[in-house]
């Protein structure tokens, strides 16, 4: 079931260039609209879309968005996904919606989506679907994603404090 479709305008697309992991670009959202049967609102300025294109054309994406609902509630949205190419990027989406709000139901579902990015036009679309309770057919068509040989995996561990560092009361 379609939860929402978001149409976003991009403030900029920063082309980081070729890195040790692939070609990196970062899209910064200027704003956007979000429309669905149970959820409407806006995508706040500053949302980020991190795209990595591997040498074989495979796309890896991470997104962080803040949505403001039509009843003035904020929802934190995280998504990550991949696709065989830029025209077929699929995401898994997680929500943090306020407890007790009309959109609290977002906290308990299973959500997937499709993402489209047009860097030249500075636009991005995101369609998110609720697949809670959906059982995929056993004869489903599969899309194979493979990482090219020789490309290092991105590290996901955050910086760890050195033994000489002390925890303080402020972060500057």
N, C-alpha and C positions, 0 to 999 in steps of 0.2 A: 504494500500500500504506500503510495506517495505521501510522505510526511510534509515535505516542502520542496520548493524550487527557489534557489537564490540566484539572483542576477546581480553581479558586482562590477563596479567600475574600479580599475586599478590606478592608483596614484603613480606607480612606476613598476617596472620590471627590471631588477638589477641583475645583469648578466655577469656572474662571478667569473665565468670562463671554465676552462678545463682544470680540474683538480685531480688529485691522486685517486679519487673515487669515481669520477666521471665529470660531465659538464653540469655545472650548478647554476641555477638561477633562482631568484627570490622575488616573488610578486607581493607587493604591498597594496592592500585594498584601501581605496578611498572611501567606499561606502557601497551600500546596496540594499535591495529589497528582498524580502523573504515572504513567500506566499504558499499557503497550504490550507487544507480543509480545517485543521485544528490548530494551526500555528501560522501567525503572520507577524511581521515586524521588519526590522532593519538589521543589516550587518554593519557593525560599528567600524569606523575608521581605524586602520592599523592592523587589521587581520593580516595574517601572513600565510603564504603558500610557498613551501620549500620544495623545489623540483630538482631531481638529479636524473640526468640522462646517461645511461651506461653506454659503452662503445657499441653494443649490439642493438641500440635503440630502445631498450627497456626503460621505462620511466618509473621512478620511485618518488612518492609525494608524502609530505607531512603538512598538515594545516592546523592553525590555531585561530579561532574566530570567537568574537563576542557578539551575541545576538541580543538585540533589545526587542522584546515582544510588544505587541500592540497594547498590552496592559502595563507597560513600563517595567517589566521584569527583565533582568539580565540572565543570559544563559551562556555558559562556557562550553565551547564546542571544540573537540579535538578529532582529527581524522588522519588516517595513514593508509596508504595503499600503493598499488602498482598497476602497471599495464604493459602490454607488449609494445605499445608505441603511444605517442601523444594523443592519438585519436580514440584511445580506449583505456582510460584510467579509471580504475575501480577503487573505492575506499571503504573502510570500516570506520564508522563514526560513533563517538561517545559523547554524551551530554552530561553536564552538571547543571541541573535546574534547581531553583530554590524549593526547599521543602515547604509543603503547604500551599504552593502556588497552583494556578490552573495548568501549568506546564510541567508539574512534577512527574507526570507519566513518562516524560522523556528519560528519566533516570533508570527505568526498568526494562526498556525494550532492547531489541537487537536491530541495529541499523547498518545499512550498506548504502553506497551511493556511487554516482558517476560525476566526474569532474571534467569540465572543458575549459581550456585556457586559450585565449587569442591574444598573444603578446602584442601583436601589431595594432590591434584595435583597443588594447588595454581593457579587456573584459574577461570575466570568468563566470561560469555557471556551475552550480552545484545542485544535484538532484539527490535527495536522501529518501530512502524507502525503509519502512518497517518490515522486517522479515521474521519477526517473532512468530514462532509456531509454524514456519514454512519448512517443509521437508524437501530438500532438493531431489529431483528425480535421479534414479540410479543410472540412467542412460544420458545424463546431462553432458552437453558439449563442454569440453574443458579448454581453457586457455593456459598454455604452458609458459611460465616465466623462467628464464635461466639467466644466471649471472655469468658473464664472460670470464674465462680463465685469466688469472693474473691481476684481477681488479680486487684490491683489498676491501674487506668489509668495513663499513663505517663503525667507529667505536661509539658505544652508547654509555659507557661508564662516565660519570661526571668526575670532575677534578676532586681528588682526595687531599685532605689537609696533610701537610708534612708533619712529622713527629714533633717538630719545634714550634708549630703554630698552636696558638691558644684560642679557644672560643671566646668571643667578646659579646658585649651587649648591643653593639651597633655594627651595621654593615654600611660602609661608605663607598 
